[in-house]
Each structure stands twice: as C-alpha cells, then as structure tokens.
Amino acid sequence: MRHFKETFVVFASTALNFLFSYAVHFFLGRFLGPVEYGKYGVVLNLAWITGIPFSAVGASFVKFSAIFNAKNEIPKVKFLLVNFLKFSFLINLLFTIGYIIFSGVLSDSLGGGINYLIIILSFSFPISGLNSLFLWLFQSLKRVYIYSILNTLSSFFKLIIIILLVLSGWGVFGALWGLVFSGLGVLFLCLPFIFKYLRSDSVKVSFKPIISFGLTVFFANFFINLVLYFDLFFVSSSLGAEQAGFYNAAVTLSRAFLMSGSVMAVFFPVFNSDFTLSNFSKLRSSVKLALLYTSLICFAGLFVFWFFSDFIVSVTYSSSFLPTVPILHVLALGYSFFSLFNVLVNALWSTGKYKITGIFGVVLFLLDIILLYFLVPIFGVMSAAWITTILLGLLFVFSLIIVFRLIKD
C-alpha cells in the first residue's frame, strides 16, 4: 500500500515521542511529589495555551510549502521559510517578554509561588518556535526519516536532561530548564539539514492566501480544541474535585489516540500535492488510505483501552482511580472519532474548502456548551463523556459526507 512505510516510521517516532513525554510526567510526579509536580503542570499549561496560534502557523507553512515543492518551486519554499522564521522568532520573543513582565500577575492568579518558573518557561518559546518550523519544513518536503528522527530525539533529549537536572537537586526549576536545554540541542541538530534551503535562491510570494488560510485554521482549531477541554471544566464545577480527577485521568489517557496524527504528518503534504496537480482520483485514494491507516491505529487503541483498561489505569494512576474505567471506555471512542475527523479536516484544508471548518468549530462548541450545562448536573460524569463522544462522532460523519462529495474521481 502507498506510503505505508513512511506512515509506519512516523507513527513509530510519534509513539516514542508520547512514551518519552509520559515518562517525563511519571518521573516528575513520583520524584517531585504532588505539590511541585502540580506547579510544573500549571506552568506547562501556559505553554499549551501559547501554542494554540502556532498550530495554524504550522498548517499554513506545511500546506503552502508542500504546494511549492510539488511544483518544484524551491525558491518559494525558501522565501516562506525565511519569513516564517522571522515571524515565529518575533512573536515568540514578544511572548517571552510578556511572560517576564506579567509573571507576578500570572503567578498570583494561578495560586502563587511560580513567577520564576513562568520566566524560565518563557525562555523556551523562541527556541521551540524555530524547532517546530524546521520539523514542519521536513514534513512538507516529505523528508519523513529526518522528520521522524529529529521528532523522536527532541522528546528523548527532554527526558534525559530533565531527569539529570532533577536528580542533581534542581527540582522543578531543573525540569523547566530541561525544556530550554533540550530545545537548544534539537536546534543544533536541525541546522545542518536546513542550510541547503537557506542558501538557495528566494522568490517572493503573496502572503494574502496564507494569512486567510491561517486565520481560518486558527478559528476552527480554537473552538474544536475547546470542545476537547471544556467537558472537564463542567465536571469540576458541577460534580466536584474527585469526579474531575477521575475524568481528567480518562482524558489524559485518551489523548494517546492523538498519536494517530502521525498519519497526517505523511499525508497532509500528499493531499496538497495531489490537489495542486489536479489529480483528484489520486487525492480521493490518498484520503481513503489515510482513513484506513488512522482506523487501524484507533482500532488497536480501542481494543487495548476496552479490554485492558483496569490494568492500564492501575499501572498509570493506581487502583484508586478505577472509577475512571467506564469514562475511559466512552472517551476512547470519542477521541477515535476526532482522529478520523482530523484526516478529513486536513483533506478540506488541502482543497481550499477550509472556511467550512470554522463553521464546524463554532457549531460544535455551542452545542457542547448547551448540552454540558443542562445535562451534566442531572446525569453526572458519564453524560459529559457521552456528549463529547456523540458530538465528535457526528462531526466525523458530517465531514465524511462533505469531503467525498467535494473530491470526485
């Protein structure tokens, strides 16, 4: 089957990435204790919020770089790379300065005692921004093996450096400095592969379609991501901390399904190339193949989470979290739907039908808020899981119909 080898390599690297990332959390949770680990988690959430706009930057860069690469217009890829590097570095530098200035205010609003931790985290933003762009470049040019190796090394370096710094007595400060130092290590590894493109000629391209696409992707991603996280807020506010703890454990474990996004690291550039060359028969075939690979990954995940859920929860969290199991069964299905939807939304982005994804996001978010508000206080924690899962299922079905009506042989 086409692209199977590349997909397997990227999936394996993504699985290792998840493994190393989870290992960091398990190590810190056990070694630092709940208080210090809690500080690390709160500060790290700031990085997640800061990273939301850059998901749109990444999608824009990969889409248009893949289009220019398909046309063998490498000078235009160089122009995009240089300008995106400038943009990324400037925006992340502004975030760094802003977090430094407002670290005290943010610390007080988040419980206090973490202002210096916020400052350390902010130093990692410009570095991680550059690394992300380099990885996106390799993805868009279909340099799968370099992308996979560097992606794996980034999380491996983070794990090793954080462990060394924490064991040396630096505690949570060492954990956050580990993000900075590991980022620098990956940056130096990327540079030899990047010089080729930086030395090439440059041809100017219009940024108007790129900005239009990026804003729409950001708009859609923002609301769809809120759907994935808002259920926890309603559980916490309506049902208390204990139920929120069980629900959060189920959500965290269900995010393992996001590893299926490795399929799109291979196929999103392929979708864009097929559409650019007007090869609609191949594009339709590529979408089906990406759905097949994603389905296989999700099926394997569902099998493990449904039949070995007690063991997984006991090993990762402890037997006291076993009430998480029925929630996990439902959310695992929901995140499978989301993984399949991710294939379809990438197909829509590649064909220029990206504005409809913004409508998806808004409608889904509004339905989610209404249903959670009325049903969670009455039917409890399982209703939150079912609301999220059913909405994601409907989103997948609706997207499937639209995509295959748009892409005709």
One Martini backbone bead per residue (centre of mass of N, CA, C, O) as a GRO file, in nm:
protein
  409
    1MET     BB    1   0.099   0.034   0.018
    2ARG     BB    2   0.083   0.355   0.018
    3HIS     BB    3   0.289   0.501   0.261
    4PHE     BB    4   0.344   0.286   0.481
    5LYS     BB    5   0.637   0.323   0.567
    6GLU     BB    6   0.617   0.623   0.646
    7THR     BB    7   0.387   0.589   0.850
    8PHE     BB    8   0.531   0.393   1.039
    9VAL     BB    9   0.770   0.574   1.112
   10VAL     BB   10   0.605   0.813   1.229
   11PHE     BB   11   0.448   0.650   1.436
   12ALA     BB   12   0.691   0.546   1.594
   13SER     BB   13   0.797   0.829   1.672
   14THR     BB   14   0.536   0.921   1.814
   15ALA     BB   15   0.527   0.697   2.025
   16LEU     BB   16   0.798   0.774   2.152
   17ASN     BB   17   0.719   1.058   2.222
   18PHE     BB   18   0.494   0.980   2.419
   19LEU     BB   19   0.663   0.802   2.604
   20PHE     BB   20   0.865   1.023   2.695
   21SER     BB   21   0.652   1.224   2.799
   22TYR     BB   22   0.525   1.035   3.011
   23ALA     BB   23   0.789   0.980   3.163
   24VAL     BB   24   0.820   1.262   3.271
   25HIS     BB   25   0.557   1.265   3.441
   26PHE     BB   26   0.608   1.014   3.614
   27PHE     BB   27   0.875   1.109   3.735
   28LEU     BB   28   0.782   1.381   3.859
   29GLY     BB   29   0.546   1.275   4.028
   30ARG     BB   30   0.728   1.082   4.207
   31PHE     BB   31   0.977   1.281   4.283
   32LEU     BB   32   0.830   1.564   4.362
   33GLY     BB   33   0.540   1.557   4.394
   34PRO     BB   34   0.235   1.716   4.395
   35VAL     BB   35   0.323   2.013   4.430
   36GLU     BB   36   0.558   2.043   4.221
   37TYR     BB   37   0.406   1.907   3.988
   38GLY     BB   38   0.175   2.111   3.982
   39LYS     BB   39   0.349   2.351   3.894
   40TYR     BB   40   0.444   2.230   3.630
   41GLY     BB   41   0.159   2.194   3.504
   42VAL     BB   42   0.067   2.489   3.509
   43VAL     BB   43   0.301   2.606   3.338
   44LEU     BB   44   0.260   2.416   3.090
   45ASN     BB   45  -0.023   2.527   3.013
   46LEU     BB   46   0.085   2.793   2.901
   47ALA     BB   47   0.222   2.663   2.656
   48TRP     BB   48  -0.035   2.553   2.528
   49ILE     BB   49  -0.179   2.824   2.486
   50THR     BB   50   0.052   2.953   2.318
   51GLY     BB   51   0.036   2.716   2.086
   52ILE     BB   52  -0.232   2.753   1.929
   53PRO     BB   53  -0.152   2.958   1.697
   54PHE     BB   54   0.083   2.757   1.580
   55SER     BB   55  -0.099   2.552   1.435
   56ALA     BB   56  -0.168   2.746   1.202
   57VAL     BB   57   0.119   2.799   1.109
   58GLY     BB   58   0.186   2.505   1.038
   59ALA     BB   59  -0.038   2.451   0.830
   60SER     BB   60   0.046   2.677   0.636
   61PHE     BB   61   0.337   2.593   0.582
   62VAL     BB   62   0.285   2.305   0.479
   63LYS     BB   63   0.089   2.361   0.251
   64PHE     BB   64   0.266   2.569   0.076
   65SER     BB   65   0.526   2.405   0.062
   66ALA     BB   66   0.399   2.158  -0.081
   67ILE     BB   67   0.307   2.308  -0.333
   68PHE     BB   68   0.590   2.413  -0.424
   69ASN     BB   69   0.721   2.133  -0.432
   70ALA     BB   70   0.533   2.009  -0.651
   71LYS     BB   71   0.644   2.253  -0.854
   72ASN     BB   72   0.950   2.304  -0.803
   73GLU     BB   73   0.954   2.579  -0.591
   74ILE     BB   74   1.203   2.634  -0.383
   75PRO     BB   75   1.235   2.948  -0.359
   76LYS     BB   76   0.954   2.972  -0.215
   77VAL     BB   77   1.026   2.807   0.030
   78LYS     BB   78   1.251   2.995   0.128
   79PHE     BB   79   1.072   3.242   0.170
   80LEU     BB   80   0.889   3.116   0.380
   81LEU     BB   81   1.101   3.031   0.586
   82VAL     BB   82   1.223   3.307   0.652
   83ASN     BB   83   0.953   3.453   0.730
   84PHE     BB   84   0.861   3.248   0.948
   85LEU     BB   85   1.108   3.281   1.127
   86LYS     BB   86   1.068   3.576   1.192
   87PHE     BB   87   0.783   3.556   1.304
   88SER     BB   88   0.832   3.346   1.525
   89PHE     BB   89   1.053   3.493   1.681
   90LEU     BB   90   0.896   3.753   1.742
   91ILE     BB   91   0.646   3.637   1.886
   92ASN     BB   92   0.804   3.473   2.103
   93LEU     BB   93   0.951   3.717   2.219
   94LEU     BB   94   0.694   3.861   2.313
   95PHE     BB   95   0.605   3.638   2.502
   96THR     BB   96   0.852   3.645   2.682
   97ILE     BB   97   0.824   3.938   2.776
   98GLY     BB   98   0.534   3.913   2.884
   99TYR     BB   99   0.591   3.690   3.098
  100ILE     BB  100   0.799   3.851   3.257
  101ILE     BB  101   0.624   4.099   3.330
  102PHE     BB  102   0.356   3.899   3.419
  103SER     BB  103   0.444   3.678   3.628
  104GLY     BB  104   0.317   3.781   3.892
  105VAL     BB  105   0.022   3.787   3.803
  106LEU     BB  106   0.003   3.493   3.712
  107SER     BB  107   0.085   3.365   3.978
  108ASP     BB  108  -0.147   3.478   4.153
  109SER     BB  109  -0.382   3.354   3.967
  110LEU     BB  110  -0.235   3.043   4.012
  111GLY     BB  111  -0.146   3.052   4.348
  112GLY     BB  112   0.151   3.099   4.354
  113GLY     BB  113   0.509   3.055   4.335
  114ILE     BB  114   0.570   3.080   3.982
  115ASN     BB  115   0.728   3.319   3.846
  116TYR     BB  116   1.009   3.186   3.780
  117LEU     BB  117   0.891   2.955   3.611
  118ILE     BB  118   0.771   3.132   3.388
  119ILE     BB  119   1.037   3.255   3.294
  120ILE     BB  120   1.176   2.997   3.208
  121LEU     BB  121   0.967   2.906   3.002
  122SER     BB  122   0.992   3.159   2.808
  123PHE     BB  123   1.279   3.078   2.691
  124SER     BB  124   1.156   2.838   2.501
  125PHE     BB  125   0.989   2.969   2.270
  126PRO     BB  126   1.191   3.049   2.039
  127ILE     BB  127   1.310   2.763   2.011
  128SER     BB  128   1.049   2.597   1.955
  129GLY     BB  129   0.966   2.760   1.705
  130LEU     BB  130   1.206   2.680   1.525
  131ASN     BB  131   1.181   2.372   1.545
  132SER     BB  132   0.897   2.350   1.424
  133LEU     BB  133   0.968   2.465   1.144
  134PHE     BB  134   1.174   2.251   1.065
  135LEU     BB  135   0.977   2.010   1.084
  136TRP     BB  136   0.771   2.122   0.880
  137LEU     BB  137   0.961   2.120   0.642
  138PHE     BB  138   1.012   1.813   0.631
  139GLN     BB  139   0.715   1.742   0.595
  140SER     BB  140   0.653   1.905   0.326
  141LEU     BB  141   0.911   1.750   0.174
  142LYS     BB  142   0.905   1.438   0.263
  143ARG     BB  143   1.123   1.404   0.512
  144VAL     BB  144   1.058   1.154   0.710
  145TYR     BB  145   1.320   1.059   0.858
  146ILE     BB  146   1.413   1.324   0.975
  147TYR     BB  147   1.155   1.393   1.120
  148SER     BB  148   1.147   1.140   1.305
  149ILE     BB  149   1.420   1.162   1.445
  150LEU     BB  150   1.391   1.453   1.562
  151ASN     BB  151   1.125   1.406   1.712
  152THR     BB  152   1.241   1.190   1.905
  153LEU     BB  153   1.490   1.345   2.018
  154SER     BB  154   1.341   1.574   2.158
  155SER     BB  155   1.208   1.390   2.384
  156PHE     BB  156   1.464   1.245   2.479
  157PHE     BB  157   1.625   1.490   2.573
  158LYS     BB  158   1.418   1.586   2.776
  159LEU     BB  159   1.425   1.342   2.960
  160ILE     BB  160   1.728   1.333   3.033
  161ILE     BB  161   1.771   1.628   3.130
  162ILE     BB  162   1.555   1.632   3.349
  163ILE     BB  163   1.661   1.401   3.519
  164LEU     BB  164   1.943   1.521   3.577
  165LEU     BB  165   1.848   1.790   3.709
  166VAL     BB  166   1.669   1.671   3.931
  167LEU     BB  167   1.887   1.476   4.058
  168SER     BB  168   2.077   1.739   4.119
  169GLY     BB  169   1.850   1.939   4.280
  170TRP     BB  170   1.649   2.137   4.093
  171GLY     BB  171   1.384   2.035   4.032
  172VAL     BB  172   1.150   2.225   3.879
  173PHE     BB  173   1.366   2.401   3.752
  174GLY     BB  174   1.503   2.171   3.594
  175ALA     BB  175   1.259   2.089   3.424
  176LEU     BB  176   1.242   2.367   3.271
  177TRP     BB  177   1.536   2.382   3.172
  178GLY     BB  178   1.509   2.126   2.998
  179LEU     BB  179   1.346   2.262   2.770
  180VAL     BB  180   1.572   2.451   2.680
  181PHE     BB  181   1.817   2.255   2.632
  182SER     BB  182   1.674   2.055   2.441
  183GLY     BB  183   1.606   2.266   2.225
  184LEU     BB  184   1.899   2.335   2.153
  185GLY     BB  185   1.983   2.054   2.060
  186VAL     BB  186   1.781   2.034   1.821
  187LEU     BB  187   1.870   2.288   1.670
  188PHE     BB  188   2.160   2.183   1.599
  189LEU     BB  189   2.054   1.932   1.439
  190CYS     BB  190   1.893   2.092   1.213
  191LEU     BB  191   2.089   2.288   1.063
  192PRO     BB  192   2.233   2.103   0.847
  193PHE     BB  193   1.944   2.058   0.690
  194ILE     BB  194   1.886   2.380   0.632
  195PHE     BB  195   2.113   2.520   0.460
  196LYS     BB  196   2.018   2.444   0.176
  197TYR     BB  197   1.763   2.643   0.187
  198LEU     BB  198   1.912   2.910   0.273
  199ARG     BB  199   2.109   2.913   0.004
  200SER     BB  200   1.893   2.959  -0.175
  201ASP     BB  201   1.686   3.095  -0.365
  202SER     BB  202   1.446   3.373  -0.385
  203VAL     BB  203   1.077   3.392  -0.403
  204LYS     BB  204   0.818   3.583  -0.407
  205VAL     BB  205   0.512   3.580  -0.213
  206SER     BB  206   0.190   3.579  -0.132
  207PHE     BB  207   0.017   3.626   0.192
  208LYS     BB  208  -0.290   3.628   0.169
  209PRO     BB  209  -0.368   3.319   0.155
  210ILE     BB  210  -0.213   3.242   0.413
  211ILE     BB  211  -0.368   3.419   0.614
  212SER     BB  212  -0.650   3.315   0.554
  213PHE     BB  213  -0.594   3.023   0.630
  214GLY     BB  214  -0.476   3.063   0.919
  215LEU     BB  215  -0.726   3.198   1.049
  216THR     BB  216  -0.924   2.963   1.002
  217VAL     BB  217  -0.766   2.747   1.154
  218PHE     BB  218  -0.761   2.888   1.423
  219PHE     BB  219  -1.065   2.910   1.463
  220ALA     BB  220  -1.125   2.607   1.452
  221ASN     BB  221  -0.919   2.500   1.664
  222PHE     BB  222  -1.017   2.658   1.905
  223PHE     BB  223  -1.308   2.531   1.931
  224ILE     BB  224  -1.236   2.229   1.918
  225ASN     BB  225  -1.046   2.235   2.166
  226LEU     BB  226  -1.264   2.322   2.366
  227VAL     BB  227  -1.427   2.061   2.350
  228LEU     BB  228  -1.187   1.881   2.473
  229TYR     BB  229  -1.188   2.072   2.764
  230PHE     BB  230  -1.477   2.163   2.882
  231ASP     BB  231  -1.585   1.911   3.029
  232LEU     BB  232  -1.402   1.936   3.281
  233PHE     BB  233  -1.516   2.202   3.389
  234PHE     BB  234  -1.807   2.095   3.439
  235VAL     BB  235  -1.734   1.868   3.630
  236SER     BB  236  -1.595   2.041   3.845
  237SER     BB  237  -1.835   2.250   3.902
  238SER     BB  238  -2.071   2.020   3.946
  239LEU     BB  239  -1.905   1.749   4.096
  240GLY     BB  240  -1.612   1.794   4.165
  241ALA     BB  241  -1.285   1.690   4.226
  242GLU     BB  242  -1.306   1.382   4.206
  243GLN     BB  243  -1.448   1.360   3.929
  244ALA     BB  244  -1.233   1.529   3.786
  245GLY     BB  245  -1.002   1.330   3.830
  246PHE     BB  246  -1.122   1.093   3.670
  247TYR     BB  247  -1.164   1.250   3.406
  248ASN     BB  248  -0.871   1.343   3.359
  249ALA     BB  249  -0.753   1.061   3.330
  250ALA     BB  250  -0.918   0.983   3.078
  251VAL     BB  251  -0.820   1.211   2.897
  252THR     BB  252  -0.516   1.156   2.908
  253LEU     BB  253  -0.531   0.867   2.790
  254SER     BB  254  -0.693   0.943   2.524
  255ARG     BB  255  -0.453   1.111   2.393
  256ALA     BB  256  -0.314   0.867   2.255
  257PHE     BB  257  -0.481   0.898   1.983
  258LEU     BB  258  -0.301   1.140   1.871
  259MET     BB  259  -0.090   0.959   1.727
  260SER     BB  260  -0.252   0.946   1.453
  261GLY     BB  261  -0.129   1.219   1.342
  262SER     BB  262   0.109   1.085   1.187
  263VAL     BB  263  -0.040   1.042   0.922
  264MET     BB  264  -0.049   1.356   0.847
  265ALA     BB  265   0.256   1.398   0.818
  266VAL     BB  266   0.233   1.248   0.539
  267PHE     BB  267  -0.059   1.336   0.392
  268PHE     BB  268  -0.084   1.643   0.373
  269PRO     BB  269   0.123   1.687   0.145
  270VAL     BB  270  -0.019   1.493  -0.050
  271PHE     BB  271  -0.285   1.638  -0.081
  272ASN     BB  272  -0.163   1.903  -0.193
  273SER     BB  273  -0.028   1.777  -0.441
  274ASP     BB  274  -0.277   1.649  -0.574
  275PHE     BB  275  -0.438   1.915  -0.601
  276THR     BB  276  -0.230   2.086  -0.757
  277LEU     BB  277  -0.226   1.849  -0.997
  278SER     BB  278  -0.531   1.749  -1.040
  279ASN     BB  279  -0.541   1.458  -0.876
  280PHE     BB  280  -0.836   1.334  -0.773
  281SER     BB  281  -0.805   1.030  -0.766
  282LYS     BB  282  -0.558   1.029  -0.577
  283LEU     BB  283  -0.684   1.192  -0.349
  284ARG     BB  284  -0.907   0.995  -0.277
  285SER     BB  285  -0.712   0.761  -0.218
  286SER     BB  286  -0.550   0.906   0.008
  287VAL     BB  287  -0.784   0.945   0.203
  288LYS     BB  288  -0.855   0.647   0.238
  289LEU     BB  289  -0.576   0.562   0.343
  290ALA     BB  290  -0.569   0.747   0.592
  291LEU     BB  291  -0.824   0.624   0.719
  292LEU     BB  292  -0.718   0.339   0.745
  293TYR     BB  293  -0.471   0.390   0.925
  294THR     BB  294  -0.629   0.532   1.151
  295SER     BB  295  -0.825   0.299   1.212
  296LEU     BB  296  -0.612   0.093   1.303
  297ILE     BB  297  -0.507   0.254   1.541
  298CYS     BB  298  -0.782   0.288   1.686
  299PHE     BB  299  -0.852  -0.009   1.715
  300ALA     BB  300  -0.612  -0.082   1.892
  301GLY     BB  301  -0.682   0.120   2.118
  302LEU     BB  302  -0.964   0.012   2.186
  303PHE     BB  303  -0.884  -0.272   2.264
  304VAL     BB  304  -0.701  -0.193   2.501
  305PHE     BB  305  -0.906   0.004   2.659
  306TRP     BB  306  -1.142  -0.216   2.690
  307PHE     BB  307  -0.966  -0.489   2.793
  308PHE     BB  308  -0.719  -0.313   2.975
  309SER     BB  309  -0.811  -0.076   3.169
  310ASP     BB  310  -0.749  -0.161   3.458
  311PHE     BB  311  -0.445  -0.192   3.418
  312ILE     BB  312  -0.379   0.093   3.310
  313VAL     BB  313  -0.485   0.256   3.551
  314SER     BB  314  -0.317   0.118   3.775
  315VAL     BB  315  -0.034   0.184   3.657
  316THR     BB  316  -0.063   0.501   3.609
  317TYR     BB  317  -0.239   0.580   3.889
  318SER     BB  318  -0.420   0.355   4.028
  319SER     BB  319  -0.675   0.186   4.192
  320SER     BB  320  -0.828   0.455   4.284
  321PHE     BB  321  -0.899   0.505   3.952
  322LEU     BB  322  -1.123   0.295   3.850
  323PRO     BB  323  -1.369   0.496   3.789
  324THR     BB  324  -1.242   0.570   3.502
  325VAL     BB  325  -1.310   0.338   3.305
  326PRO     BB  326  -1.595   0.414   3.178
  327ILE     BB  327  -1.493   0.682   3.068
  328LEU     BB  328  -1.270   0.569   2.886
  329HIS     BB  329  -1.448   0.406   2.693
  330VAL     BB  330  -1.589   0.658   2.571
  331LEU     BB  331  -1.345   0.853   2.501
  332ALA     BB  332  -1.202   0.662   2.307
  333LEU     BB  333  -1.418   0.692   2.091
  334GLY     BB  334  -1.407   1.000   2.060
  335TYR     BB  335  -1.099   1.014   1.977
  336SER     BB  336  -1.139   0.848   1.723
  337PHE     BB  337  -1.321   1.046   1.576
  338PHE     BB  338  -1.117   1.279   1.584
  339SER     BB  339  -0.895   1.139   1.419
  340LEU     BB  340  -1.070   1.108   1.160
  341PHE     BB  341  -1.137   1.408   1.129
  342ASN     BB  342  -0.844   1.503   1.083
  343VAL     BB  343  -0.827   1.394   0.798
  344LEU     BB  344  -1.068   1.557   0.674
  345VAL     BB  345  -0.969   1.846   0.743
  346ASN     BB  346  -0.710   1.821   0.572
  347ALA     BB  347  -0.858   1.783   0.306
  348LEU     BB  348  -1.002   2.056   0.310
  349TRP     BB  349  -0.747   2.232   0.323
  350SER     BB  350  -0.621   2.129   0.049
  351THR     BB  351  -0.894   2.232  -0.126
  352GLY     BB  352  -0.994   2.522   0.010
  353LYS     BB  353  -1.232   2.421   0.231
  354TYR     BB  354  -1.175   2.585   0.524
  355LYS     BB  355  -1.426   2.754   0.625
  356ILE     BB  356  -1.605   2.515   0.727
  357THR     BB  357  -1.436   2.459   0.987
  358GLY     BB  358  -1.534   2.706   1.143
  359ILE     BB  359  -1.827   2.613   1.160
  360PHE     BB  360  -1.779   2.356   1.308
  361GLY     BB  361  -1.658   2.481   1.567
  362VAL     BB  362  -1.895   2.663   1.659
  363VAL     BB  363  -2.128   2.459   1.663
  364LEU     BB  364  -1.997   2.254   1.851
  365PHE     BB  365  -1.951   2.442   2.093
  366LEU     BB  366  -2.244   2.527   2.146
  367LEU     BB  367  -2.357   2.243   2.193
  368ASP     BB  368  -2.171   2.168   2.424
  369ILE     BB  369  -2.251   2.385   2.629
  370ILE     BB  370  -2.553   2.323   2.647
  371LEU     BB  371  -2.539   2.020   2.727
  372LEU     BB  372  -2.356   2.045   2.976
  373TYR     BB  373  -2.530   2.244   3.142
  374PHE     BB  374  -2.794   2.047   3.157
  375LEU     BB  375  -2.674   1.736   3.205
  376VAL     BB  376  -2.449   1.705   3.421
  377PRO     BB  377  -2.613   1.773   3.689
  378ILE     BB  378  -2.806   1.517   3.636
  379PHE     BB  379  -2.612   1.264   3.498
  380GLY     BB  380  -2.316   1.329   3.511
  381VAL     BB  381  -2.006   1.218   3.404
  382MET     BB  382  -2.107   1.043   3.159
  383SER     BB  383  -2.243   1.271   2.999
  384ALA     BB  384  -1.985   1.417   2.917
  385ALA     BB  385  -1.864   1.186   2.752
  386TRP     BB  386  -2.106   1.149   2.554
  387ILE     BB  387  -2.119   1.429   2.436
  388THR     BB  388  -1.837   1.434   2.314
  389THR     BB  389  -1.863   1.173   2.142
  390ILE     BB  390  -2.117   1.239   1.972
  391LEU     BB  391  -2.013   1.502   1.845
  392LEU     BB  392  -1.762   1.373   1.710
  393GLY     BB  393  -1.924   1.172   1.542
  394LEU     BB  394  -2.089   1.379   1.379
  395LEU     BB  395  -1.845   1.527   1.264
  396PHE     BB  396  -1.735   1.290   1.103
  397VAL     BB  397  -1.980   1.225   0.922
  398PHE     BB  398  -2.016   1.505   0.796
  399SER     BB  399  -1.728   1.523   0.677
  400LEU     BB  400  -1.737   1.272   0.499
  401ILE     BB  401  -1.958   1.369   0.308
  402ILE     BB  402  -1.821   1.630   0.209
  403VAL     BB  403  -1.551   1.523   0.099
  404PHE     BB  404  -1.681   1.305  -0.113
  405ARG     BB  405  -1.827   1.536  -0.274
  406LEU     BB  406  -1.572   1.711  -0.351
  407ILE     BB  407  -1.416   1.441  -0.420
  408LYS     BB  408  -1.370   1.355  -0.749
  409ASP     BB  409  -1.288   1.140  -1.013
   0.00000   0.00000   0.00000
